[in-house]
Amino acid sequence: MPRILVIEDDDVTAREIAAELASHGIDADRVAEGREGLARAADPCYDVITLDLMLPGLDGLSVVTQLRAQGVATPVLMISALSDVDERVRGLRAGGDDYLTKPFAPDEMVARVDVLLRRHRQQAQQTLLRVADLELDLVRHVVRRGDAQLSLLPTEFKLLEFLMRNAGQVLTRTMIFETVWGFHFDPGTNLIDVHIGRLRKKIDAAGCAPLIHTVRGSGYSLAQTD
């Protein structure tokens, strides 16, 4: 049975979430305070976390930021009464995987949890990605090309993971931007091109067959070519 941690200080909302999850065969534990929520969320027994942004002790943004800094990768569904785009962007950029605005329909909440559960299971099953002689270890957070271990910045690692999970496919700048950076693509930015350039220098160093390819007018692809 999946296990969910509900970090929510409002008793009524917490009971509604727990009851709806239970009706779908999902077990839920509840924490009402941010600092306790942070401590409990580090437990690997949880498959998904629902996290209210307005919490006593430590706010939700701080909770998810510290979780990601600790290397906790459990999917987080952020819940808030704040619905403007800037707040959603802040939540996603801090490390949230999805964002739900109060008031919400219980069945929508469960549907979003189901999506995160499926994603979590798929990622847990695949912790070592390989393309040609390039290897990315999601557990140890190590990248190797042949015999050489590569040093990547956090965003470069996340970008490479996205490229490798979709190896052989053409990924548009919009797809890359919204998945790696977590907010809507700005066509005027060269942020993706800069990061791809830096990643290419590390992955496709001198003497290595190129794996990162520019598809003019479309985006980028990571693939082994003959």
Solvent accessible surface area in square Angstrom, and as a share of the most:
residue,aa,sasa,rsa
1,M,174,0.78
2,P,28,0.18
3,R,89,0.33
4,I,0,0.00
5,L,0,0.00
6,V,1,0.00
7,I,1,0.00
8,E,2,0.01
9,D,57,0.30
10,D,62,0.32
11,D,76,0.40
12,V,83,0.48
13,T,19,0.11
14,A,4,0.03
15,R,151,0.55
16,E,94,0.42
17,I,1,0.01
18,A,35,0.27
19,A,64,0.50
20,E,39,0.18
21,L,0,0.00
22,A,67,0.52
23,S,84,0.54
24,H,97,0.43
25,G,38,0.36
26,I,8,0.04
27,D,66,0.34
28,A,26,0.20
29,D,30,0.15
30,R,90,0.33
31,V,3,0.01
32,A,41,0.32
33,E,50,0.23
34,G,0,0.00
35,R,145,0.53
36,E,88,0.39
37,G,0,0.00
38,L,24,0.12
39,A,73,0.57
40,R,85,0.31
41,A,0,0.00
42,A,45,0.35
43,D,60,0.31
44,P,127,0.80
45,C,49,0.29
46,Y,5,0.02
47,D,39,0.20
48,V,0,0.00
49,I,0,0.00
50,T,1,0.01
51,L,0,0.00
52,D,7,0.03
53,L,8,0.04
54,M,127,0.57
55,L,19,0.09
56,P,65,0.41
57,G,52,0.50
58,L,21,0.11
59,D,64,0.33
60,G,0,0.00
61,L,29,0.14
62,S,32,0.21
63,V,0,0.00
64,V,0,0.00
65,T,68,0.39
66,Q,70,0.31
67,L,0,0.00
68,R,64,0.23
69,A,89,0.69
70,Q,108,0.48
71,G,61,0.59
72,V,24,0.14
73,A,83,0.64
74,T,10,0.06
75,P,5,0.03
76,V,0,0.00
77,L,0,0.00
78,M,0,0.00
79,I,2,0.01
80,S,0,0.00
81,A,70,0.54
82,L,76,0.38
83,S,61,0.39
84,D,76,0.39
85,V,77,0.44
86,D,102,0.53
87,E,31,0.14
88,R,82,0.30
89,V,32,0.18
90,R,128,0.47
91,G,0,0.00
92,L,54,0.27
93,R,154,0.56
94,A,23,0.18
95,G,19,0.19
96,G,10,0.09
97,D,52,0.27
98,D,34,0.17
99,Y,14,0.05
100,L,5,0.03
101,T,41,0.24
102,K,46,0.19
103,P,138,0.87
104,F,37,0.15
105,A,49,0.38
106,P,62,0.39
107,D,94,0.49
108,E,68,0.30
109,M,1,0.00
110,V,4,0.02
111,A,53,0.41
112,R,70,0.25
113,V,0,0.00
114,D,49,0.25
115,V,62,0.36
116,L,1,0.01
117,L,5,0.03
118,R,129,0.47
119,R,92,0.34
120,H,46,0.21
121,R,113,0.41
122,Q,117,0.52
123,Q,70,0.31
124,A,65,0.50
125,Q,151,0.67
126,Q,86,0.38
127,T,51,0.29
128,L,63,0.31
129,L,4,0.02
130,R,156,0.57
131,V,18,0.10
132,A,48,0.37
133,D,73,0.38
134,L,0,0.00
135,E,41,0.18
136,L,0,0.00
137,D,16,0.08
138,L,41,0.20
139,V,113,0.65
140,R,153,0.56
141,H,113,0.50
142,V,24,0.14
143,V,3,0.02
144,R,78,0.29
145,R,15,0.05
146,G,39,0.37
147,D,136,0.70
148,A,55,0.42
149,Q,116,0.52
150,L,34,0.17
151,S,96,0.62
152,L,32,0.16
153,L,105,0.52
154,P,109,0.68
155,T,45,0.26
156,E,3,0.01
157,F,12,0.05
158,K,98,0.42
159,L,0,0.00
160,L,0,0.00
161,E,34,0.15
162,F,30,0.13
163,L,0,0.00
164,M,10,0.05
165,R,74,0.27
166,N,33,0.17
167,A,43,0.34
168,G,55,0.53
169,Q,100,0.44
170,V,71,0.41
171,L,1,0.01
172,T,52,0.30
173,R,74,0.27
174,T,60,0.35
175,M,84,0.38
176,I,0,0.00
177,F,5,0.02
178,E,70,0.32
179,T,68,0.39
180,V,8,0.05
181,W,34,0.12
182,G,16,0.16
183,F,45,0.19
184,H,132,0.59
185,F,48,0.20
186,D,75,0.39
187,P,113,0.71
188,G,72,0.69
189,T,41,0.24
190,N,96,0.49
191,L,57,0.28
192,I,2,0.01
193,D,52,0.27
194,V,54,0.31
195,H,24,0.11
196,I,2,0.01
197,G,27,0.26
198,R,119,0.43
199,L,0,0.00
200,R,74,0.27
201,K,163,0.69
202,K,67,0.28
203,I,0,0.00
204,D,26,0.14
205,A,45,0.35
206,A,110,0.85
207,G,90,0.87
208,C,46,0.28
209,A,65,0.50
210,P,75,0.47
211,L,1,0.01
212,I,5,0.03
213,H,47,0.21
214,T,62,0.36
215,V,48,0.28
216,R,220,0.80
217,G,89,0.86
218,S,47,0.30
219,G,0,0.00
220,Y,10,0.04
221,S,9,0.06
222,L,1,0.00
223,A,24,0.19
224,Q,124,0.55
225,T,80,0.46
226,D,195,1.01
